[in-house]
Amino acid sequence: MVGSLHFFGAAMALGMIVIGAGLGIGKLAAAAAEGIARQPSAADKITGAVNLPLFLLEGVAILAEVFALLVVLLK
C-alpha cells in the first residue's frame, strides 16, 4: 500500500509539472505572437527576448520531472 502511494504521488507531481510548464510556455508564446502582430518590424527582437525564458522554463520542468522520478526510484 505504501509503495503504491509513492507512485501515485509521483504521477500527480508529474501531471502538475507538465500542466504548469504547458501553461507558462503557452502564455509566453501567446504574448510573443501578440507582440509580433502589433509590431512586425520588431519580430527578431521579440523572438530573441522570448527564447531564453522559454528555454529556462523547459529546463526547470525537466529537472522537476527528474526529481519526481528520483523520489520514486530511491524510496
N, C-alpha and C positions, 0 to 999 in steps of 0.2 A: 504493500500500500504506500509506504513512504517513498519507494523508488519511483512509483508512477507519478507521485506529486511533483517530483523534480522534473520529470519530462513535461508535465502539464504546465508548470511554471516557466520552463524554458520555451515552450510553444507559445505561451501568452506573451512572453518578453519579445520573442522574435516577431510575432504579429504586430505588436505595438511599435517596434523598431521600424519595420517596413512601412507601416502606416504613417508614422511620423516623418520618416525620410521622404516618402512619396508626397506628403502634403507640403513639406518645405521646398522640395525641388519644383513642385507644381507652382507654388506661389512665386518663386524666383523666376521661373521660365515665363509665367504669365506677365509679371512686371516687366521683364525684358522685352517681351513681344509688344506690350503696350507702349513702352518707351520707343522702340524702333518704329512702331506705327505712327507715333506722334512726330518723331524726328528721324526720318530715314537717313539723313546725312550723317548722323552720329551712330550709325549701326555698328561700326567697328569698335568704337569706344565703349558702347553699351555691352557688346558681346565680350569684350576683354574684361570689363569690370564684373561681369556676371560669372565668368568661367571659374575664377578662384573660389568664390563661396560655394559654387556647385561641387567642385572637387573636394573641398573640405567637408561639406555635408555628407557626401558619399563615403568619404574615408571614415568619418565618425560612425556612420551607420554600419559599415563593415566591421569596424573594431567592436562595436556594441554586439553585433551578431557573434563574433568570435568569443567575446567574454561570456555571453549567454550560453554558448555551447560548451565552453570550458567548465562552467559551473556544473553542467550535467555530467560531463565526462570525468571530472576529477572528484566528484562526490561519491 
